[in-house]
Amino acid sequence: MAAHWWPRLRRDIALALLGSAVLASAEAGSVDAGRRSFGLHCQSCHGSPPDKLLIPAVLKGANAPALIRAAIQNQSQMARLASLSDSDLANIASYLAHPATTDVDRVLDWAEQRYPALLSPHAATSFAEGFLYRGYAGGVYIGFNSAQAYFLDSRTGGGPQPLGSLAAFLQQAEAAGF
């Protein structure tokens, strides 16, 4: 017997993804890509993670790629970074805002808040068989394999059901402040 909430969850997710396609806001920054970019371009001067006491101005770049661009343009020692793309800067800004998390954790935290009746209590992120996932009461799982999201309800006996891309869900999570 299929759960009554499954069609509603799929509809809500489809509407959220459709809504993300028409958002006027900038592309969501990836914490994971930002961590890599920060390591390549910023870490030698700013430390990793950025030293809040040594360089507090760096943290003003959290979720503010325009401030990072302005710093690059106004600091002669950062001129070599002028070729960084808007996407690179959005990723670095996301990393500065969330240095201790991952993109998957941001999306799962958002999903837990959005669907508390289904995705509770809060669970730690685990890894098994190529999936980063969280398991919830009643045998419900949300997981990510590469850049794809999956849903599994162990009560129905089926396999993981694809939900959409990590990038699409990350846009929704970022729009909600995660």
C-alpha positions as CSV (number, residue, x, y, z in Angstrom):
1,M,0.0,0.0,0.0
2,A,1.5,3.3,-1.1
3,A,1.6,6.1,1.5
4,H,-0.9,8.9,1.0
5,W,1.8,11.6,1.4
6,W,4.0,10.4,-1.5
7,P,2.0,12.1,-4.4
8,R,1.8,15.3,-2.4
9,L,5.6,15.2,-1.7
10,R,6.4,14.7,-5.4
11,R,4.0,17.5,-6.3
12,D,5.5,19.9,-3.8
13,I,9.0,19.0,-5.0
14,A,8.0,19.5,-8.6
15,L,6.4,22.9,-7.8
16,A,9.5,23.9,-5.8
17,L,11.8,23.0,-8.7
18,L,9.6,24.8,-11.2
19,G,9.6,27.8,-8.9
20,S,13.4,27.7,-8.8
21,A,13.6,28.0,-12.6
22,V,11.8,31.4,-12.5
23,L,13.6,32.9,-9.4
24,A,15.2,36.2,-10.2
25,S,17.9,35.7,-7.7
26,A,21.4,34.7,-8.5
27,E,22.5,31.1,-8.8
28,A,22.9,29.3,-5.5
29,G,26.5,29.0,-4.4
30,S,27.9,25.6,-3.7
31,V,29.7,25.3,-0.3
32,D,31.6,22.3,-1.7
33,A,32.9,24.1,-4.8
34,G,33.5,27.2,-2.7
35,R,35.7,25.3,-0.3
36,R,37.8,24.1,-3.3
37,S,38.0,27.6,-4.8
38,F,38.8,29.2,-1.5
39,G,41.6,26.6,-1.0
40,L,43.0,27.4,-4.5
41,H,42.7,31.2,-4.5
42,C,42.3,32.5,-1.0
43,Q,43.7,30.1,1.7
44,S,47.3,31.2,1.3
45,C,46.5,34.7,2.6
46,H,43.3,34.2,4.6
47,G,43.8,30.8,6.2
48,S,41.5,27.8,6.2
49,P,39.0,28.2,7.6
50,P,39.3,31.9,7.3
51,D,40.8,33.3,10.6
52,K,38.0,35.5,12.1
53,L,40.4,37.2,14.5
54,L,43.1,37.8,12.0
55,I,41.0,38.9,9.1
56,P,37.4,39.7,10.2
57,A,36.6,41.6,7.0
58,V,36.8,38.3,5.0
59,L,33.6,37.1,6.8
60,K,31.8,40.1,5.3
61,G,31.9,38.1,2.1
62,A,29.6,35.5,3.5
63,N,26.7,35.2,1.1
64,A,27.9,38.4,-0.5
65,P,29.8,37.7,-3.8
66,A,29.6,41.4,-4.8
67,L,31.6,42.3,-1.7
68,I,34.2,39.7,-2.6
69,R,34.4,41.2,-6.2
70,A,34.8,44.7,-4.7
71,A,37.6,43.5,-2.4
72,I,39.4,41.9,-5.4
73,Q,39.0,45.2,-7.4
74,N,40.2,47.4,-4.5
75,Q,43.1,45.4,-3.0
76,S,46.2,45.3,-5.3
77,Q,47.4,42.1,-3.7
78,M,44.1,40.4,-4.9
79,A,44.3,41.7,-8.5
80,R,45.3,38.2,-9.8
81,L,41.8,37.0,-8.8
82,A,40.0,39.4,-11.1
83,S,39.3,36.6,-13.6
84,L,37.2,34.6,-11.1
85,S,33.7,34.1,-12.5
86,D,30.5,35.2,-10.7
87,S,29.8,31.6,-10.1
88,D,33.2,31.1,-8.4
89,L,32.5,34.1,-6.2
90,A,29.0,32.8,-5.3
91,N,30.6,29.5,-4.3
92,I,33.2,31.2,-2.2
93,A,30.6,33.4,-0.5
94,S,28.5,30.3,0.3
95,Y,31.6,28.6,1.8
96,L,32.3,31.7,3.9
97,A,28.7,31.6,5.2
98,H,28.7,27.8,5.9
99,P,32.3,26.6,6.3
100,A,31.5,23.6,8.5
101,T,28.8,22.1,6.3
102,T,28.2,20.6,2.9
103,D,25.7,21.1,0.1
104,V,24.0,17.9,0.9
105,D,23.6,18.9,4.6
106,R,22.2,22.3,3.6
107,V,19.5,20.6,1.4
108,L,18.7,17.9,4.0
109,D,18.3,20.6,6.8
110,W,16.0,22.5,4.5
111,A,14.0,19.4,3.6
112,E,13.6,18.5,7.3
113,Q,12.2,22.0,8.0
114,R,9.9,21.9,4.9
115,Y,8.6,18.4,5.6
116,P,8.7,17.9,9.4
117,A,5.9,15.3,9.5
118,L,7.9,13.1,7.1
119,L,11.5,13.9,7.9
120,S,11.8,13.8,11.7
121,P,13.4,13.5,14.0
122,H,16.6,15.3,12.8
123,A,19.1,12.7,11.8
124,A,22.9,12.8,11.2
125,T,24.1,12.4,7.7
126,S,25.6,9.0,6.9
127,F,27.4,7.4,4.0
128,A,26.8,3.9,2.5
129,E,26.9,2.3,-0.9
130,G,27.7,5.6,-2.7
131,F,24.9,7.6,-1.0
132,L,25.1,10.5,1.5
133,Y,21.8,10.1,3.3
134,R,19.7,10.6,6.3
135,G,17.2,8.0,7.7
136,Y,14.1,9.0,9.5
137,A,11.4,7.4,11.7
138,G,9.3,4.8,9.9
139,G,12.0,3.8,7.4
140,V,12.0,6.9,5.3
141,Y,15.4,7.9,3.7
142,I,16.5,10.9,1.6
143,G,19.9,10.4,-0.1
144,F,22.2,11.8,-2.7
145,N,24.3,9.8,-5.1
146,S,26.6,12.2,-7.0
147,A,24.4,15.1,-7.9
148,Q,21.0,13.3,-7.9
149,A,18.5,13.2,-5.0
150,Y,16.6,10.0,-4.1
151,F,13.8,9.1,-1.8
152,L,13.3,5.7,-0.3
153,D,10.4,4.5,1.8
154,S,11.3,1.1,3.1
155,R,7.7,0.3,4.0
156,T,6.7,0.2,0.3
157,G,9.4,-2.3,-0.7
158,G,10.5,-0.3,-3.8
159,G,13.9,1.0,-4.5
160,P,15.1,4.6,-4.3
161,Q,13.0,7.0,-6.3
162,P,14.8,9.9,-8.1
163,L,13.6,13.3,-7.0
164,G,15.8,15.8,-8.9
165,S,19.2,17.3,-8.9
166,L,21.2,18.5,-6.0
167,A,21.7,21.9,-7.7
168,A,17.9,22.4,-8.0
169,F,17.3,21.6,-4.4
170,L,20.3,23.7,-3.3
171,Q,18.6,26.8,-5.0
172,Q,15.5,26.2,-2.8
173,A,17.6,25.6,0.3
174,E,19.5,28.8,-0.2
175,A,16.4,30.8,-1.0
176,A,15.0,29.6,2.4
177,G,18.2,30.7,4.2
178,F,20.1,27.4,4.4
